[in-house]
Amino acid sequence: MTAMTLREELIEKIARLPEAQLRAIAPIIDKAAQEAQSPSSFDWLEDARAFREQMNAKYGLMPDSAETLRRMREERPDDIMGLR
């Protein structure tokens, strides 16, 4: 006998449920199915990278704000930490 996959186990269990319980779990299954079909949580990252490339092509390289903050921290650590 071969081991059943999780999908097969769930299908078998769902097939045995009474109609009332099927109605109760239907919204949960619908939501999970919609989430599975929606864009992944990292699609925004691809969009952000594409946008950055468009801006670089149009305006040239933009200053790196993180690098600017690092430089400020190195130049003025006492001011930032409230020691002056």
Backbone bond lengths (Angstrom), bond angles and torsions (degrees), N, CA, C in turn:
res aa  C-N    CA-C-N  psi(-1)  N-CA   C-N-CA  omega(-1)  CA-C   N-CA-C  phi
1 M - - - 1.452 - - 1.534 108.95 -
2 T 1.304 116.02 134.45 1.459 119.48 -178.78 1.524 109.96 -91.18
3 A 1.294 114.89 149.77 1.461 120.01 179.71 1.531 109.29 -73.12
4 M 1.325 114.67 140.12 1.464 119.33 179.86 1.520 109.46 -82.31
5 T 1.322 114.59 147.99 1.450 118.53 174.75 1.532 108.33 -77.55
6 L 1.288 116.05 165.25 1.460 120.45 178.35 1.529 110.41 -58.11
7 R 1.323 116.14 -41.24 1.466 120.55 178.95 1.520 111.00 -59.45
8 E 1.319 116.57 -44.71 1.465 120.84 -179.95 1.531 111.31 -65.28
9 E 1.337 115.65 -39.95 1.465 119.16 178.20 1.530 110.56 -62.50
10 L 1.309 115.86 -45.12 1.467 119.19 -179.58 1.522 111.93 -64.48
11 I 1.309 116.62 -42.25 1.470 120.15 178.76 1.521 110.11 -60.79
12 E 1.307 116.51 -42.81 1.469 120.41 179.40 1.531 111.14 -63.47
13 K 1.328 117.00 -44.23 1.458 120.62 -179.87 1.527 111.32 -66.74
14 I 1.310 116.72 -41.24 1.473 120.44 179.83 1.521 110.52 -64.80
15 A 1.321 116.95 -36.72 1.474 120.80 -179.71 1.526 111.61 -62.58
16 R 1.337 117.44 -25.68 1.468 120.67 -178.94 1.535 113.74 -89.90
17 L 1.328 117.30 -6.24 1.472 119.59 -177.34 1.519 111.83 -74.90
18 P 1.319 116.50 145.55 1.467 119.85 174.35 1.531 110.00 -70.13
19 E 1.308 115.78 160.21 1.472 122.64 -175.84 1.534 112.08 -55.51
20 A 1.320 117.84 -41.49 1.469 120.73 -178.02 1.528 111.06 -61.74
21 Q 1.313 116.92 -41.45 1.460 119.59 179.14 1.528 111.50 -71.08
22 L 1.326 116.15 -32.70 1.468 119.40 175.70 1.530 110.60 -62.01
23 R 1.335 115.68 -42.54 1.469 119.55 177.77 1.526 110.91 -63.13
24 A 1.314 116.48 -35.02 1.468 120.68 -178.66 1.532 111.89 -69.78
25 I 1.322 117.61 -37.68 1.464 119.21 -177.82 1.532 113.08 -91.58
26 A 1.314 117.89 -10.50 1.468 120.68 -178.55 1.528 112.67 -55.65
27 P 1.341 119.77 -45.70 1.471 118.55 179.36 1.533 113.21 -61.97
28 I 1.315 116.94 -34.72 1.471 120.83 179.20 1.524 109.88 -65.96
29 I 1.315 115.57 -44.69 1.464 120.46 179.92 1.525 110.15 -66.80
30 D 1.338 116.99 -41.89 1.469 120.22 177.58 1.523 111.32 -59.20
31 K 1.326 116.64 -45.04 1.469 120.83 -179.68 1.526 110.65 -62.67
32 A 1.326 117.21 -44.25 1.460 121.08 179.76 1.533 110.83 -63.09
33 A 1.335 116.73 -39.64 1.462 120.63 179.37 1.529 110.96 -66.26
34 Q 1.335 116.75 -40.63 1.466 120.27 178.44 1.522 110.87 -64.62
35 E 1.329 116.90 -42.42 1.462 120.75 179.44 1.524 111.00 -63.95
36 A 1.324 116.40 -35.89 1.462 119.98 179.76 1.521 111.33 -67.97
37 Q 1.332 116.93 -29.15 1.456 121.00 -178.81 1.525 112.70 -90.86
38 S 1.332 117.50 -15.25 1.460 120.21 -178.86 1.526 109.30 -75.88
39 P 1.332 116.09 160.73 1.469 118.90 179.76 1.528 110.75 -57.50
40 S 1.297 115.43 148.76 1.458 118.77 -178.99 1.521 110.47 -67.72
41 S 1.296 115.74 163.79 1.455 120.24 -177.45 1.520 112.19 -68.10
42 F 1.326 118.03 -12.56 1.461 120.08 179.28 1.520 112.90 -101.01
43 D 1.332 118.30 3.22 1.459 119.70 176.40 1.523 110.96 -62.93
44 W 1.324 117.43 -31.43 1.460 119.96 178.47 1.517 110.72 -62.43
45 L 1.329 117.15 -30.73 1.450 121.04 -179.41 1.525 110.22 -68.26
46 E 1.311 116.52 -41.84 1.464 120.16 176.42 1.524 110.26 -62.56
47 D 1.335 116.93 -41.12 1.458 120.98 177.48 1.524 110.93 -62.66
48 A 1.333 117.05 -41.63 1.463 121.14 179.73 1.524 111.05 -64.63
49 R 1.313 116.67 -40.42 1.468 119.57 178.21 1.521 111.40 -65.86
50 A 1.318 116.70 -41.28 1.471 120.24 177.86 1.527 110.26 -63.41
51 F 1.320 116.89 -41.11 1.467 121.18 178.14 1.528 110.38 -62.97
52 R 1.333 116.29 -43.47 1.473 120.14 178.57 1.522 110.35 -59.82
53 E 1.321 117.42 -42.80 1.460 120.52 178.94 1.522 111.69 -64.20
54 Q 1.336 117.30 -38.49 1.468 120.64 176.89 1.520 110.37 -63.44
55 M 1.333 116.72 -43.80 1.469 120.43 -179.96 1.533 111.16 -66.07
56 N 1.345 115.97 -39.78 1.460 119.31 177.71 1.519 111.01 -63.82
57 A 1.324 116.75 -39.72 1.465 120.21 179.03 1.531 110.82 -66.41
58 K 1.321 116.56 -36.24 1.464 120.55 -176.50 1.528 112.38 -81.91
59 Y 1.351 117.20 -43.17 1.467 121.11 -172.30 1.523 114.22 -114.76
60 G 1.313 118.31 -4.81 1.459 120.34 -174.45 1.512 109.81 87.67
61 L 1.315 116.26 -178.62 1.462 119.92 -178.36 1.512 110.74 -66.25
62 M 1.309 116.09 136.61 1.461 122.72 179.12 1.520 108.82 -94.14
63 P 1.324 117.04 151.90 1.468 118.65 177.08 1.531 110.76 -64.34
64 D 1.302 115.11 145.75 1.459 121.45 179.99 1.524 108.25 -86.31
65 S 1.326 117.29 110.83 1.463 120.89 -176.63 1.526 111.90 -64.26
66 A 1.321 117.59 -34.88 1.469 120.13 178.99 1.523 110.01 -64.21
67 E 1.317 117.11 -40.85 1.465 120.42 179.26 1.529 110.63 -66.92
68 T 1.315 117.07 -37.37 1.462 120.75 176.91 1.525 110.54 -62.22
69 L 1.309 117.64 -43.77 1.464 121.16 177.87 1.529 111.62 -63.79
70 R 1.332 116.92 -41.25 1.468 119.83 177.44 1.533 110.86 -60.20
71 R 1.314 116.06 -44.76 1.457 120.71 179.91 1.530 110.92 -61.69
72 M 1.331 116.62 -42.14 1.467 120.29 178.39 1.527 110.78 -62.29
73 R 1.313 117.11 -41.47 1.466 120.28 179.43 1.521 111.95 -63.31
74 E 1.331 115.52 -38.02 1.456 119.17 179.64 1.523 111.47 -70.71
75 E 1.335 117.16 -37.57 1.456 121.28 -176.11 1.522 113.08 -77.73
76 R 1.333 117.23 -32.92 1.462 120.12 -173.93 1.525 112.67 -133.92
77 P 1.314 118.45 57.50 1.470 118.89 -176.99 1.521 113.41 -64.89
78 D 1.352 117.54 -34.80 1.466 119.67 -178.47 1.530 111.24 -67.13
79 D 1.324 117.03 -42.26 1.472 120.51 178.97 1.516 111.09 -62.72
80 I 1.298 116.13 -43.43 1.458 120.73 -176.75 1.525 110.74 -67.29
81 M 1.344 117.17 -36.49 1.458 120.51 -177.66 1.526 111.59 -87.20
82 G 1.334 116.46 0.67 1.459 119.86 177.94 1.512 114.22 76.24
83 L 1.329 116.19 25.76 1.459 119.51 -178.42 1.535 112.73 -89.44
84 R 1.304 117.98 -6.14 1.471 121.23 177.52 1.481 110.67 -113.35
